[in-house]
Amino acid sequence: MDLFTFFGVNELSLGLSRLSMFPLFDTAHYIVSVMSLKEQPGAVEVAQRSPVACWFSSMLYCFGGAILSGMLLAEPPVAPLSNNSNMLLATLAWYLVFYCPHDLFYRCAAILPVRLVLSAMKEITRTWKVLGGVMQAKKTYQNGLLVMVATGWAKGAGGGLISNFEQLVRGVWKPETNELLKMSYPTKITLIGAVLFTLQQNHYLPLEQHQLMSLYTGFLVITKVRMMLTGASYPFAFVETALYHLFFAARATDTTSADKSKEPNGLPSGTCAADGKAVKAAPESCSHSALSHTRESASSVPERGKSPTGERDLAGAASKKTD
């Protein structure tokens, strides 16, 4: 890309792409991941009650992406746990975050400047994970664009995608927190990255690999720091809302209006008509109220052959016959 050469950042982006993640960036990833686990409701109680369950949950937070991407490609899910160096670093981060005396390690890492640096380093590792997942899938499925996107997405955001399974380890079952039902920022931004790197690897983007890596990494770091400092929302929230209303919300509204038009008298289900007004009621109460309304109407109409004078008319008629 000529712009990179023009601004003299092509060599910088190339050097960034050759940056090694081990051990500094991987350690930051483990620390931030375990801190996120500790901040979950009930995680500290689980750590005191069952250190084994807490450790297993921490490993799912740290290596969830590698485990999930391996399962998608029919590879052993325990393969990421075979790296002894990474396992030792992750275990050390788990122990210090949960069991350091007086909670000193967590308190120091939770200081805003320190956490900003650690979070930025973790976002840098996300780029390498997404790209690694895409290239891992491309080796087996060279033309499988969807497989590349799914594998890159799983490797970059696997900890969130398997959050329900991780909660089961801690004895918690919350299916409503499924990431597919309500995606968090890391899940969304990882999906975007997986799509971009898949397009680049298949030569659909006019960018070199190291150039896209530098652009995507810079966006991740700047956005994460901005969100932590200002509390800003997801940067693409407006675009996401506009696309939803354009392609999906209109159809949902049409379906709802069509269902309402099928109801008798244009009333929604669960209502009944009484005295020309729609009254909200249960189905049984509707039938009883309609029946009582009918009885009252019938009792208010005078029977045939009767007059307001009643017995006087009958007595007069009898006297006429006698005469």
C-alpha positions in Angstrom: 0.0 0.0 0.0 1.5 3.3 -1.1 0.3 5.2 2.0 2.4 3.1 4.3 5.5 3.8 2.2 4.6 7.5 1.9 4.3 8.0 5.6 7.3 5.8 6.4 5.4 3.4 8.6 5.8 0.3 6.3 8.9 -0.8 8.1 7.3 -0.1 11.5 4.3 -2.3 10.6 6.6 -5.0 9.4 8.5 -4.9 12.6 5.3 -5.1 14.6 4.2 -8.2 12.7 7.4 -9.9 13.8 6.9 -9.1 17.4 7.0 -12.2 19.7 4.1 -12.6 22.1 6.0 -14.8 24.6 6.5 -14.1 27.4 5.5 -10.5 28.1 2.3 -10.2 26.0 1.1 -13.7 26.9 1.6 -12.9 30.6 -0.4 -9.8 30.3 -3.2 -11.8 28.6 -3.2 -14.3 31.4 -3.3 -11.7 34.1 -6.1 -9.7 32.6 -8.1 -12.9 31.9 -7.8 -14.2 35.4 -8.7 -10.8 36.8 -11.8 -10.8 34.7 -12.7 -14.2 36.2 -12.2 -12.9 39.7 -14.6 -10.0 39.1 -17.4 -12.5 38.2 -20.1 -12.9 40.9 -19.3 -15.8 43.2 -15.8 -16.5 41.7 -14.0 -15.6 45.0 -16.2 -18.0 47.0 -15.5 -20.8 44.5 -11.8 -20.1 44.8 -12.0 -20.5 48.6 -14.3 -23.6 48.4 -12.6 -25.4 45.5 -9.2 -24.3 44.2 -9.3 -27.0 41.5 -12.5 -25.7 40.0 -11.2 -22.1 40.1 -7.9 -23.2 38.4 -9.8 -25.0 35.7 -12.0 -22.0 35.1 -8.9 -19.8 34.9 -7.4 -22.1 32.2 -10.6 -21.9 30.2 -10.3 -18.1 30.4 -6.7 -18.1 29.3 -6.8 -20.9 26.7 -10.5 -21.0 25.7 -9.8 -19.7 22.2 -7.2 -22.2 21.4 -9.3 -25.1 22.8 -12.4 -24.0 20.8 -10.6 -23.5 17.5 -8.9 -26.9 17.9 -12.3 -28.5 18.4 -13.7 -26.9 15.3 -10.8 -28.3 13.2 -11.1 -31.8 14.9 -7.8 -31.3 16.7 -7.1 -32.4 20.3 -8.7 -29.8 22.6 -5.9 -30.4 25.2 -3.2 -29.5 22.7 -2.9 -25.9 24.0 -2.3 -27.2 27.5 0.8 -29.1 26.3 2.9 -26.0 26.3 4.5 -26.2 29.7 5.9 -22.6 29.7 2.5 -21.1 29.0 0.8 -23.4 31.5 3.3 -22.3 34.2 2.8 -18.6 33.4 -1.0 -19.0 33.5 -1.0 -20.9 36.7 1.3 -18.4 38.3 -1.0 -15.6 37.3 -4.0 -17.5 38.7 -2.3 -18.1 42.0 -1.2 -14.5 42.4 -4.5 -13.0 41.5 -6.6 -15.2 43.8 -4.3 -16.2 46.6 -1.6 -13.4 47.0 -1.5 -12.3 50.7 -3.7 -9.3 51.4 -4.7 -9.4 47.7 -1.7 -7.2 46.9 -1.1 -8.4 43.4 -4.8 -7.9 42.3 -4.9 -4.4 43.9 -1.7 -3.4 42.1 -2.8 -4.7 38.7 -6.2 -3.0 39.1 -4.7 0.4 39.4 -5.9 2.3 36.3 -2.5 3.0 34.6 -1.3 -0.5 35.2 -4.5 -2.0 33.9 -4.5 0.2 30.8 -1.0 -1.2 29.9 -2.0 -4.8 30.6 -5.3 -4.4 28.6 -3.5 -2.8 25.7 -1.0 -5.7 25.6 -3.9 -8.2 25.7 -5.5 -6.5 22.7 -2.3 -6.9 20.8 -2.4 -10.7 21.4 -5.9 -10.7 20.0 -4.6 -9.8 16.6 -2.1 -12.7 16.6 -4.8 -15.1 17.8 -7.3 -14.1 15.1 -4.7 -14.3 12.3 -3.4 -17.6 13.7 -6.9 -19.1 13.6 -7.5 -18.0 10.0 -4.2 -19.3 8.8 -4.7 -22.6 10.8 -8.0 -23.1 9.0 -6.6 -22.2 5.6 -4.1 -25.0 5.7 -6.9 -27.5 5.7 -9.7 -25.6 4.0 -8.1 -23.4 1.4 -11.4 -22.2 -0.1 -13.5 -22.4 3.0 -14.1 -18.7 3.8 -16.7 -19.4 6.4 -14.5 -22.0 8.1 -11.6 -19.4 8.3 -13.9 -16.8 9.8 -15.3 -19.2 12.3 -11.9 -20.5 13.4 -10.3 -17.0 13.6 -13.4 -15.8 15.6 -13.2 -18.8 18.0 -9.5 -18.5 18.6 -9.7 -14.7 19.3 -12.8 -14.7 21.4 -13.1 -18.4 22.5 -13.1 -17.5 26.2 -16.4 -15.6 25.8 -17.9 -18.1 23.4 -17.5 -20.9 25.9 -18.5 -18.8 28.9 -21.5 -21.0 29.6 -19.4 -24.1 29.9 -16.9 -22.2 32.1 -19.8 -21.2 34.4 -20.9 -24.8 34.8 -17.4 -25.5 36.2 -18.2 -23.0 38.9 -21.7 -24.4 39.5 -23.5 -21.6 37.7 -26.0 -22.0 34.9 -27.1 -18.8 33.1 -28.1 -19.6 29.5 -29.3 -16.1 29.0 -25.6 -14.9 29.1 -24.8 -16.8 26.0 -22.5 -14.6 23.8 -24.5 -15.5 20.7 -27.7 -14.0 22.3 -26.0 -10.8 23.4 -22.5 -10.3 22.1 -20.0 -8.3 24.1 -17.5 -5.9 22.6 -14.6 -8.4 22.4 -16.7 -10.9 20.6 -18.0 -8.4 18.0 -14.6 -6.8 17.3 -13.0 -10.3 17.0 -15.6 -11.3 14.5 -14.9 -8.2 12.4 -11.2 -9.0 12.6 -11.7 -12.6 11.5 -13.7 -11.4 8.4 -11.0 -8.9 7.5 -8.1 -11.3 7.8 -10.0 -13.9 5.9 -10.5 -11.5 3.0 -6.9 -10.4 3.2 -5.6 -14.0 3.1 -7.7 -14.7 0.1 -6.5 -11.5 -1.7 -9.8 -9.7 -1.5 -8.2 -6.7 0.3 -5.5 -4.5 -1.2 -3.4 -4.8 1.9 -0.4 -6.8 2.9 -0.6 -9.0 6.0 1.6 -6.9 8.2 -0.2 -3.7 7.1 -3.6 -5.1 8.1 -2.1 -6.3 11.4 -0.8 -2.9 12.3 -4.1 -1.2 11.4 -6.2 -3.7 13.3 -3.9 -3.7 16.3 -3.9 0.1 16.5 -7.7 0.2 16.3 -8.0 -2.4 19.1 -5.6 -0.6 21.4 -7.0 2.9 20.9 -10.6 1.8 21.2 -9.9 -0.2 24.4 -8.0 2.6 26.1 -10.7 5.1 25.1 -13.5 2.8 26.4 -11.7 2.3 29.7 -10.9 6.0 30.2 -14.2 7.6 29.1 -16.7 4.7 29.5 -17.6 5.1 25.8 -19.8 2.5 24.2 -19.0 0.2 21.3 -17.8 2.4 18.4 -19.9 0.7 15.7 -23.1 0.7 17.8 -24.8 3.3 15.5 -24.0 1.3 12.4 -25.1 -1.9 14.0 -28.4 -0.4 15.0 -29.0 1.1 11.6 -28.3 -2.2 9.8 -30.6 -4.0 12.2 -33.5 -1.6 11.6 -32.9 -1.7 7.9 -32.8 -5.5 7.4 -34.5 -7.1 10.4 -36.7 -4.8 12.4 -39.1 -4.0 9.5 -39.9 -7.7 8.9 -40.4 -8.3 12.6 -42.9 -5.4 12.7 -44.8 -6.7 9.7 -45.1 -10.1 11.2 -46.4 -8.7 14.5 -49.1 -6.6 12.7 -50.1 -9.6 10.6 -50.6 -11.7 13.7 -52.8 -8.9 15.2 -55.0 -8.7 12.1 -55.8 -12.4 12.4 -57.5 -11.8 15.8 -61.3 -11.5 15.8 -62.7 -7.9 15.9 -59.2 -6.6 15.6 -58.5 -7.2 19.3 -55.3 -8.8 20.5 -55.4 -12.2 22.2 -56.3 -12.1 25.9 -59.0 -9.3 25.5 -62.8 -9.5 25.3 -65.4 -7.0 24.3 -67.8 -5.7 26.8 -70.1 -2.6 26.3 -68.1 -1.7 23.2 -64.8 -1.5 25.0 -61.8 -3.8 24.9 -61.1 -5.1 28.4 -58.0 -7.0 29.3 -58.9 -10.3 30.9 -57.9 -14.0 31.1 -59.6 -16.4 28.7 -61.9 -17.9 31.4 -62.9 -14.5 32.7 -63.8 -13.4 29.1 -66.2 -16.3 28.7 -67.8 -15.8 32.1 -68.2 -12.0 31.5 -69.6 -12.5 28.1 -72.1 -15.1 29.4 -73.2 -12.8 32.3 -73.5 -9.9 29.9 -75.8 -12.0 27.7 -78.0 -13.0 30.6 -78.4 -9.4 31.8 -79.4 -8.4 28.3 -82.0 -11.2 28.1 -83.5 -10.4 31.5 -83.9 -6.7 30.6 -86.1 -7.5 27.5 -89.9 -8.0 28.5 -91.4 -11.3 27.5 -94.0 -11.6 24.7 -97.6 -11.3 25.9 -96.9 -9.3 29.0 -97.6 -5.7 29.5 -96.4 -3.3 32.1 -99.8 -3.7 33.9 -99.2 -7.5 34.3 -102.0 -9.2 36.3 -104.5 -6.3 35.7 -104.6 -7.1 32.0 -105.3 -10.7 32.7 -108.0 -9.9 35.2 -109.7 -7.5 32.7 -109.7 -10.1 30.0 -111.2 -12.7 32.3 -114.0 -10.3 33.3 -114.9 -9.6 29.7 -115.2 -13.4 29.0 -117.5 -13.7 32.1 -119.7 -10.9 30.8 
